[in-house]
Amino acid sequence: MDLIRIGDKVVNKKKIFDVINNVLSLRASGLSQVETAARLSLDRTLISRLESLGELRKGRSIAVIGFPLANRNELQSALEKEGVDFIFLLAEDERWDFIKERSGLDLFNDIMGLITAARSFEKIIVLGSNKRVAVMEAVLGKEVIGFIIGESPITSNVFVPPEELLKIVRAVKENVED
């Protein structure tokens, strides 16, 4: 047990950490601050303050999906630095490897997994051909922000200026009202 003396009190650090973990678990599962506070017999303002202490950013959860990209690594790095939550970028050879390395069933399962993952984000930016962007809009069933890098079919890598992509990401992050 990790005990700390504060004046005439003895405080159990493990108990505090357990409460914080319970608060975060309940909030992450979808309970409101009021519901979490009631369930744990805490004050709602404590829940709010804990979240504020640990908050890294506000705004939308964002996914970026794109292919075939000549500067995939550069874009990946820029998006990671910007705090994008989910990044799936491929160069042309990686796109073909992704298909060739899997059996039909594995390919289907992997694609379904990617679709499921993408659907969990509030905003999805898709870099691709005009037809790929339209397909992603239909499959994902939500607003997709298209960044068209050419007419379909695209058969070779396309360079995407990182600053143009980051402008879109920043605009999405700032526009929290819609």
C-alpha positions as CSV (number, residue, x, y, z in Angstrom):
1,M,0.0,0.0,0.0
2,D,1.3,3.4,-0.9
3,L,0.5,5.8,1.9
4,I,1.4,9.4,2.2
5,R,1.1,11.6,5.2
6,I,-0.3,15.1,4.6
7,G,-0.4,17.0,7.9
8,D,-2.5,14.9,10.2
9,K,-4.0,12.9,7.4
10,V,-2.8,9.6,5.9
11,V,-3.8,9.3,2.2
12,N,-3.9,6.1,0.2
13,K,-2.6,6.8,-3.3
14,K,-3.9,3.5,-4.7
15,K,-7.4,4.4,-3.7
16,I,-7.1,7.7,-5.5
17,F,-5.7,6.1,-8.6
18,D,-8.5,3.4,-8.5
19,V,-11.2,6.2,-8.4
20,I,-9.6,8.1,-11.2
21,N,-9.4,4.9,-13.3
22,N,-13.1,4.2,-12.6
23,V,-14.1,7.7,-13.6
24,L,-12.2,7.5,-16.9
25,S,-13.6,4.0,-17.7
26,L,-17.2,5.1,-17.1
27,R,-16.7,8.3,-19.1
28,A,-15.1,6.4,-21.9
29,S,-18.0,4.0,-22.0
30,G,-20.4,6.8,-22.7
31,L,-21.7,7.9,-19.3
32,S,-22.2,11.6,-18.7
33,Q,-20.3,13.4,-16.0
34,V,-23.5,13.5,-13.9
35,E,-24.1,9.8,-14.3
36,T,-20.5,9.0,-13.5
37,A,-20.5,11.2,-10.4
38,A,-23.8,9.6,-9.2
39,R,-22.5,6.1,-9.7
40,L,-19.3,6.7,-7.8
41,S,-20.8,9.1,-5.2
42,L,-18.5,12.0,-6.3
43,D,-19.1,15.6,-7.2
44,R,-19.7,16.3,-10.9
45,T,-17.2,19.1,-10.8
46,L,-14.5,16.7,-9.7
47,I,-15.1,14.7,-12.8
48,S,-14.9,17.8,-14.9
49,R,-11.6,18.9,-13.3
50,L,-10.0,15.5,-13.7
51,E,-10.8,15.5,-17.4
52,S,-9.5,19.1,-17.8
53,L,-6.2,18.1,-16.1
54,G,-5.6,15.3,-18.5
55,E,-7.1,16.8,-21.7
56,L,-4.7,16.7,-24.7
57,R,-7.0,18.3,-27.2
58,K,-10.6,19.1,-27.9
59,G,-12.3,18.7,-31.2
60,R,-13.2,16.0,-33.6
61,S,-11.7,12.6,-33.9
62,I,-10.2,12.4,-37.3
63,A,-9.2,9.6,-39.7
64,V,-7.1,10.1,-42.8
65,I,-7.1,7.4,-45.5
66,G,-5.4,7.7,-48.8
67,F,-3.6,6.0,-51.7
68,P,-1.6,5.8,-53.9
69,L,0.8,8.4,-52.4
70,A,4.3,9.3,-53.5
71,N,5.2,11.0,-50.2
72,R,3.3,8.6,-47.9
73,N,6.0,8.7,-45.1
74,E,6.1,12.5,-45.2
75,L,2.3,12.8,-44.9
76,Q,2.2,10.1,-42.2
77,S,4.7,12.1,-40.1
78,A,2.9,15.4,-40.6
79,L,-0.4,13.9,-39.7
80,E,1.0,12.2,-36.5
81,K,2.5,15.6,-35.4
82,E,-0.9,17.2,-36.0
83,G,-2.6,14.6,-33.7
84,V,-4.7,12.7,-36.3
85,D,-6.3,9.7,-34.6
86,F,-6.2,7.1,-37.4
87,I,-3.9,7.2,-40.4
88,F,-4.0,4.6,-43.3
89,L,-1.8,5.7,-46.2
90,L,-0.4,3.5,-48.9
91,A,1.9,4.0,-51.9
92,E,1.0,2.2,-55.1
93,D,3.3,-0.8,-54.4
94,E,2.0,-1.1,-50.8
95,R,-1.6,-1.0,-52.1
96,W,-0.8,-4.0,-54.4
97,D,1.1,-5.8,-51.6
98,F,-1.9,-5.4,-49.3
99,I,-4.1,-7.2,-51.9
100,K,-1.6,-9.9,-53.0
101,E,-0.5,-10.9,-49.5
102,R,-4.0,-12.0,-48.4
103,S,-6.4,-14.7,-49.3
104,G,-9.8,-13.6,-50.4
105,L,-11.3,-14.2,-47.0
106,D,-8.4,-12.4,-45.2
107,L,-8.6,-9.5,-47.6
108,F,-12.4,-9.2,-47.0
109,N,-11.9,-9.4,-43.2
110,D,-9.1,-6.8,-43.2
111,I,-11.2,-4.4,-45.4
112,M,-14.2,-4.8,-43.1
113,G,-12.0,-4.1,-40.1
114,L,-10.7,-0.9,-41.7
115,I,-14.2,0.2,-42.6
116,T,-15.3,-0.5,-39.0
117,A,-12.3,1.4,-37.6
118,A,-12.9,4.4,-40.0
119,R,-16.6,4.6,-39.1
120,S,-15.7,5.2,-35.4
121,F,-14.3,8.6,-36.3
122,E,-16.3,11.8,-36.5
123,K,-14.6,13.1,-39.6
124,I,-12.8,11.1,-42.3
125,I,-10.5,12.6,-44.9
126,V,-10.0,10.5,-48.0
127,L,-7.2,11.1,-50.4
128,G,-7.8,9.3,-53.7
129,S,-9.3,9.3,-57.1
130,N,-12.7,10.8,-57.8
131,K,-14.3,7.3,-57.8
132,R,-12.5,6.1,-54.7
133,V,-13.8,9.2,-52.8
134,A,-17.3,8.5,-54.0
135,V,-17.1,4.8,-52.9
136,M,-15.8,5.8,-49.5
137,E,-18.7,8.2,-49.0
138,A,-21.2,5.4,-49.9
139,V,-19.5,2.7,-47.8
140,L,-18.9,4.8,-44.7
141,G,-22.4,6.2,-44.6
142,K,-21.3,9.6,-43.2
143,E,-19.7,12.8,-44.4
144,V,-16.4,12.1,-46.0
145,I,-14.1,15.0,-46.8
146,G,-12.7,14.2,-50.2
147,F,-9.2,15.2,-51.3
148,I,-9.2,14.2,-55.0
149,I,-5.7,13.5,-56.2
150,G,-6.7,12.5,-59.8
151,E,-9.2,10.9,-62.0
152,S,-9.8,7.2,-61.7
153,P,-8.0,4.9,-62.3
154,I,-4.8,6.2,-60.7
155,T,-2.1,3.7,-61.4
156,S,1.0,5.5,-60.0
157,N,1.9,7.4,-56.9
158,V,0.7,11.0,-56.6
159,F,2.6,13.7,-54.6
160,V,0.3,15.5,-52.1
161,P,1.6,18.7,-50.7
162,P,1.6,18.2,-46.9
163,E,0.6,21.8,-46.2
164,E,-2.6,21.4,-48.3
165,L,-3.6,18.3,-46.3
166,L,-2.8,19.9,-43.0
167,K,-5.0,22.9,-43.9
168,I,-7.9,20.6,-44.2
169,V,-7.1,18.7,-41.0
170,R,-6.8,22.0,-39.1
171,A,-10.0,23.3,-40.5
172,V,-11.8,20.2,-39.5
173,K,-10.4,20.4,-36.0
174,E,-11.4,24.0,-35.6
175,N,-14.9,23.6,-37.0
176,V,-16.5,21.9,-34.0
177,E,-20.0,23.5,-34.4
178,D,-21.3,21.5,-37.3
